[in-house]
Amino acid sequence: MMMQYPKIVLKPGKEAAVQRFHPWIFSGAIQHIEGDATDGMIVEVCSVRKEFLAFGFYLGGSIAVKIFSYEQVQINEKYWFSKIKAAFEFRSRLGLTNGSVSNSYRLVFSEGDMLPGLIIDYYNGVAVIQTHTMGMHLLLPVFTDALREVYGKELVAVYNKSGETMGSSRFKVQGSRFQEQGSRFQDQSSKFQVKDQDQFLFGNSSSVEIMETGHLFMVDFIRGQKTGFFLDQRGNRMFAQYYARNRKVLNAFCYSGAFSVYAMKGSATSVHSVDSSKQAIEWTNENIKLNGLDQAKHTSEVADIKQYLVNTKETFDLIILDPPAFAKTHLVTNNALHAYIHINAEAMKRLNPGGLLFTFSCSQAVSREMFRSAIQSAAIETKKQIRILHQLSQGPDHPVDICHPEGEYLKGLILVL
């Protein structure tokens, strides 16, 4: 017997977007709601004629629903297990799970795996979870069990790092909802408890050493940004290794130094790593040592990148700009574009003739076209003739649903002066 869920009834004609498999329902598309739909609840999306369209999680904001199934399925623990297993098998077919060269990858990428609001990164036995919606957060115990089933004895720990994405104050309001939602999963209600801070859901580990394309990195997933390491740049770092030969390299916004390690492995003459975080520089230096690289060729510095680029007198043959997201929402897109123009213009001034600039934006609100226009503006401002060598994106473990272009958040260009 199919469970009955609150119904999100769309306005006439608004079902077209769902039929084109776009996984978001905006509030303006809703005609009315039948039943009590509150944040985190599973809802049924239907046309004005009450035809079934999809199942999703209700959010209640401008994006009112995020869809996880276009089919009428039985939604229970077995269903969610199958979704995690499917994500693992997809990455296995891509050769990402064999562990011979790399033992870390993104296991679940939100809409890219039809699990909107869920991120799971796998780090050599440690799974780090971030939930971005209440519906996914309610399922943390179920996903933990699914991970234990998929990985077996290889799984050392499961860590919940949803505090920064969900906000503990929100859980105090939503706490009463957990028992209600839990009862929908066949005697799973006792497993659902409020997770109002980052914590281990299974096992324990303070940090983990990973291998990525043969390079070693220590990942502090508890104190580090996001889930601890930027797995989306794996392929782009290989470009840096290839082009670094005999070049003087600046790795700006270096974080834990992954690009620095790749550049040094690529026989750069020198690498200078800069970040505003003292902890990030310590991680960078540790990873340089971990890979047995010539420390005499590496220098590091704690500094504000914008000020560093303005004040330094040094010039470089290759500069890597991988800043944090300048625009979290569309409301601040204009400010973000000015920031991209500024830092890229300053980087172009520090490039030697024939130098390369690796420049990135991880702001979802900034489109590829907008980012490219910002780089063009920087080139015009500095009166530099710039050519594009490569256009870059996130790796294959971050797949983008072709009907959900918003999933392509990482934009990158390799430019030559």
C-alpha positions in Angstrom: 0.0 0.0 0.0 1.4 3.4 -1.1 1.8 6.0 1.7 -0.3 9.1 1.3 1.7 12.3 1.2 0.7 16.0 1.1 0.0 17.1 -2.4 1.7 20.0 -4.1 -0.8 21.0 -6.9 0.8 23.1 -9.7 -0.7 25.9 -11.6 -1.9 25.1 -15.2 1.0 24.8 -17.5 3.6 24.7 -14.7 3.9 20.9 -14.9 6.0 21.4 -18.1 9.2 22.1 -16.2 8.7 18.9 -14.1 8.1 16.9 -17.3 11.4 18.3 -18.6 12.9 16.8 -15.5 14.0 20.0 -13.8 14.2 18.9 -10.1 13.1 22.2 -8.5 9.6 23.4 -7.9 9.4 27.2 -7.3 6.8 28.6 -5.0 5.3 30.7 -7.7 4.4 27.5 -9.6 2.2 26.2 -6.9 -1.6 26.6 -7.1 -2.4 25.1 -3.7 -1.2 22.5 -1.2 -3.4 19.6 0.0 -2.5 18.4 3.4 0.0 19.6 6.0 3.3 20.2 4.3 6.1 21.5 6.5 9.9 21.7 6.0 11.5 18.3 5.5 8.3 16.4 4.6 8.0 14.1 1.6 5.3 15.5 -0.8 3.7 14.4 -4.0 3.8 16.9 -6.9 0.9 16.7 -9.2 -0.7 18.7 -12.0 -3.9 20.7 -11.6 -5.7 17.6 -12.9 -4.2 15.7 -10.0 -1.9 13.6 -12.3 1.2 12.3 -10.5 4.4 14.1 -11.5 7.0 13.4 -8.9 8.0 12.9 -5.3 10.1 15.5 -3.5 11.1 17.1 -0.2 9.2 20.2 0.8 11.4 23.2 1.7 8.8 26.0 1.8 11.1 28.8 0.5 11.4 30.3 -3.0 12.5 26.8 -4.0 9.5 25.1 -2.5 10.2 21.4 -3.4 13.3 19.5 -4.5 12.4 16.3 -6.5 14.1 13.0 -5.8 11.8 10.7 -8.0 9.7 11.0 -11.1 8.3 7.6 -10.6 5.7 6.3 -8.1 7.9 4.3 -5.8 7.6 2.8 -2.3 9.6 5.2 -0.2 11.2 3.4 2.7 14.6 2.5 4.1 15.1 0.0 1.2 14.5 2.7 -1.3 17.2 5.0 0.2 19.6 2.2 0.4 19.2 1.5 -3.3 19.9 5.2 -4.1 23.3 5.1 -2.2 24.2 1.7 -3.8 23.4 3.2 -7.2 25.7 6.2 -6.6 28.5 3.8 -5.5 28.0 1.5 -8.6 28.0 4.6 -10.9 31.4 5.6 -9.6 32.7 2.1 -9.7 31.9 2.0 -13.4 34.0 5.2 -13.8 36.9 3.5 -12.1 36.9 5.8 -9.2 36.5 3.2 -6.4 39.3 0.7 -7.2 41.7 2.5 -4.8 44.9 1.7 -6.8 45.6 5.3 -7.7 43.0 7.3 -5.8 41.0 6.2 -2.7 38.8 9.3 -2.3 35.9 10.6 -4.3 32.5 12.2 -4.0 30.0 9.4 -3.5 26.8 11.5 -3.6 26.4 14.8 -5.4 23.0 16.2 -4.6 20.8 16.6 -7.7 23.5 14.9 -9.8 22.5 11.6 -8.0 18.8 12.5 -7.6 19.5 13.0 -3.9 18.9 16.8 -3.6 20.4 18.4 -0.6 22.8 15.5 0.2 26.6 15.5 -0.2 28.7 12.5 0.8 32.5 12.5 0.3 34.5 9.3 0.8 38.0 9.6 2.1 39.9 6.3 2.3 37.4 4.7 4.8 35.8 7.8 6.2 32.5 9.1 4.8 31.7 12.8 5.5 28.1 13.8 5.1 26.7 17.3 4.6 22.9 17.8 4.4 21.5 21.0 2.9 17.8 20.3 3.4 15.8 19.2 6.4 14.4 16.2 4.4 17.9 14.8 3.9 18.9 15.6 7.4 16.1 13.6 8.8 17.5 10.5 7.0 21.1 10.7 8.4 20.7 7.4 10.4 19.3 5.6 7.3 22.2 6.9 5.1 24.7 5.8 7.8 23.3 2.3 7.7 23.4 2.3 3.9 27.1 3.3 3.9 27.9 0.5 6.3 26.2 -1.9 4.0 27.9 -0.7 0.8 31.4 -0.4 2.2 31.4 -3.2 4.9 34.7 -3.4 6.8 36.3 -0.8 4.6 34.3 1.9 6.4 36.1 3.3 9.4 33.8 6.2 10.3 30.8 8.3 9.2 31.0 12.0 10.1 28.1 14.4 10.0 29.3 17.8 9.0 25.9 19.5 8.5 26.2 22.1 11.2 27.5 24.9 8.9 24.9 24.1 6.2 21.9 23.6 8.4 22.4 25.8 11.5 21.7 24.5 15.0 19.0 27.0 15.7 16.9 25.6 13.0 16.9 22.2 14.6 15.4 23.5 17.8 12.4 24.6 15.8 12.2 21.4 13.8 12.9 18.9 16.5 9.3 17.9 16.9 9.2 17.0 13.3 11.6 14.1 13.5 9.3 11.7 15.2 6.6 12.5 12.7 8.8 12.0 9.7 10.5 8.9 11.2 7.2 7.1 11.4 7.0 7.1 7.6 9.9 4.7 7.4 8.5 1.4 8.8 9.6 1.3 12.5 12.5 3.6 11.9 11.2 6.4 14.1 13.3 5.5 17.1 16.5 6.0 15.0 15.7 9.6 14.2 17.2 12.0 16.6 18.1 15.7 16.3 21.7 16.2 15.1 22.3 19.8 16.0 26.1 19.7 15.7 28.8 18.0 13.8 29.5 14.5 15.1 30.4 11.0 14.3 27.4 8.8 13.3 29.6 5.7 13.2 33.2 5.0 14.2 35.8 7.6 15.0 38.8 9.2 13.3 40.5 12.5 13.9 41.8 12.9 10.3 42.6 10.6 7.4 45.5 10.2 4.9 44.2 9.9 1.3 45.8 9.3 -2.1 44.7 11.2 -5.2 46.2 10.2 -8.5 49.3 8.9 -6.6 49.7 12.0 -4.4 49.2 12.0 -0.7 47.2 14.4 1.4 46.2 14.6 5.1 42.5 15.6 5.3 41.3 17.2 8.5 37.6 16.7 7.8 36.6 18.0 11.2 38.3 21.4 11.1 38.6 21.8 7.3 36.4 23.7 4.9 33.4 21.9 3.4 34.0 18.2 3.9 37.7 18.7 4.3 39.2 18.5 0.8 38.2 19.8 -2.7 37.7 16.6 -4.6 36.1 18.5 -7.5 39.5 19.9 -8.7 41.1 16.5 -9.2 41.3 16.6 -13.0 42.2 20.3 -13.0 45.1 19.7 -10.7 46.5 17.3 -13.3 46.6 20.2 -15.8 48.6 22.2 -13.2 51.1 19.3 -12.9 51.5 19.1 -16.7 52.0 22.9 -17.2 54.1 23.6 -14.1 57.4 22.2 -15.6 60.2 24.8 -15.4 57.7 27.5 -14.2 57.7 29.7 -11.1 54.2 29.1 -9.6 51.9 31.1 -7.3 49.1 29.1 -5.7 46.7 31.7 -4.3 43.9 30.7 -2.0 46.0 27.5 -1.6 43.9 26.0 1.3 45.7 22.6 2.1 48.1 22.9 -0.9 46.8 20.3 -3.3 47.6 22.4 -6.4 51.0 23.2 -4.8 51.8 19.4 -4.5 50.7 18.8 -8.1 52.8 21.7 -9.4 55.9 20.5 -7.5 55.4 17.0 -8.8 55.3 18.5 -12.2 58.8 19.9 -11.8 58.0 23.6 -11.1 61.2 25.6 -10.4 59.5 27.0 -7.3 56.0 27.2 -5.7 54.7 29.9 -3.4 51.5 29.0 -1.5 49.4 31.8 -0.1 46.2 31.7 2.1 44.6 34.0 4.6 44.3 31.1 7.1 47.3 30.1 9.2 45.8 26.6 9.6 45.6 26.2 5.8 49.3 27.1 5.5 50.1 24.5 8.1 48.2 21.9 6.2 49.9 22.9 3.0 53.4 22.6 4.5 52.4 19.2 6.0 51.2 17.9 2.6 54.4 19.1 0.9 56.4 17.0 3.5 54.1 14.1 3.2 54.9 13.7 -0.5 58.7 13.9 0.0 59.0 17.0 -2.1 62.0 19.4 -2.1 61.0 21.9 0.6 63.7 24.3 -0.6 61.5 24.9 -3.7 58.4 25.7 -1.7 57.6 28.8 0.3 54.3 29.7 2.0 52.7 32.8 3.5 49.7 33.8 5.5 48.2 36.8 3.7 45.0 38.3 2.4 45.2 37.3 -1.3 43.7 40.5 -2.7 46.2 42.6 -0.8 49.0 40.2 -1.6 48.4 40.5 -5.3 48.3 44.3 -5.1 51.4 44.7 -3.0 53.8 42.0 -4.2 56.6 42.9 -6.6 57.2 39.3 -7.6 56.1 38.0 -11.0 55.2 34.4 -11.9 55.0 32.0 -14.8 51.9 30.3 -13.6 49.3 31.6 -11.1 46.4 29.6 -9.7 43.4 31.5 -8.4 40.8 29.2 -6.7 38.9 31.5 -4.3 35.9 30.6 -2.2 32.5 31.4 -3.5 32.1 35.1 -3.9 28.4 34.8 -4.4 26.3 32.6 -2.2 23.0 33.8 -3.8 21.9 35.7 -6.9 21.3 38.8 -4.8 25.1 39.4 -4.5 26.1 38.3 -8.0 27.1 41.8 -9.1 29.4 42.3 -6.1 31.0 38.8 -6.9 31.6 39.8 -10.5 33.5 42.9 -9.4 35.6 40.8 -7.0 36.4 38.3 -9.8 37.4 41.2 -12.1 39.6 42.7 -9.4 41.6 39.6 -8.4 42.0 38.4 -12.0 43.2 41.8 -13.1 45.8 41.9 -10.3 46.9 38.3 -11.2 47.4 39.2 -14.8 49.7 42.1 -13.8 51.9 39.5 -11.9 52.2 37.2 -14.9 55.4 37.1 -16.9 55.1 37.1 -20.7 53.8 33.7 -21.9 52.6 33.0 -18.4 49.5 30.9 -17.5 46.6 31.8 -15.3 44.4 29.0 -13.8 41.3 30.9 -12.6 38.1 29.4 -11.1 34.7 30.3 -9.7 32.8 27.9 -7.5 29.8 30.3 -7.1 26.7 28.5 -8.3 25.0 31.9 -8.8 27.7 33.0 -11.3 27.2 31.3 -14.7 30.0 30.3 -17.0 29.1 33.1 -19.3 29.2 35.7 -16.5 32.5 34.4 -15.2 34.0 34.5 -18.7 32.8 38.1 -19.1 34.5 39.0 -15.8 37.8 37.6 -17.0 37.3 39.5 -20.3 36.8 42.7 -18.4 40.0 42.0 -16.3 42.0 41.5 -19.6 40.6 44.8 -21.0 41.3 46.7 -17.8 44.9 45.5 -17.7 45.4 45.9 -21.5 46.5 42.3 -21.7 46.0 40.0 -24.7 44.7 36.8 -23.2 43.9 33.5 -24.9 41.9 30.5 -23.6 43.7 27.2 -23.6 41.1 25.1 -21.6 37.6 25.5 -20.2 37.3 23.5 -17.0 34.6 22.1 -14.7 34.2 19.7 -11.8 35.2 16.1 -12.0 33.1 13.1 -13.1 32.2 12.2 -9.5 30.3 15.5 -9.5 27.9 14.7 -12.4 25.6 17.4 -13.7 22.0 16.4 -14.7 21.6 17.9 -18.2 18.2 19.2 -17.1 19.6 20.9 -14.1 22.4 23.2 -15.3 22.6 24.8 -11.9 24.6 21.7 -10.9 27.6 22.9 -12.8 28.9 25.2 -10.1 32.6 25.0 -10.8 33.9 27.1 -13.7 37.5 27.3 -14.7 39.7 28.7 -17.4 43.4 28.1 -18.2 44.6 31.3 -19.9 47.8 32.2 -21.5 49.3 35.8 -21.6 
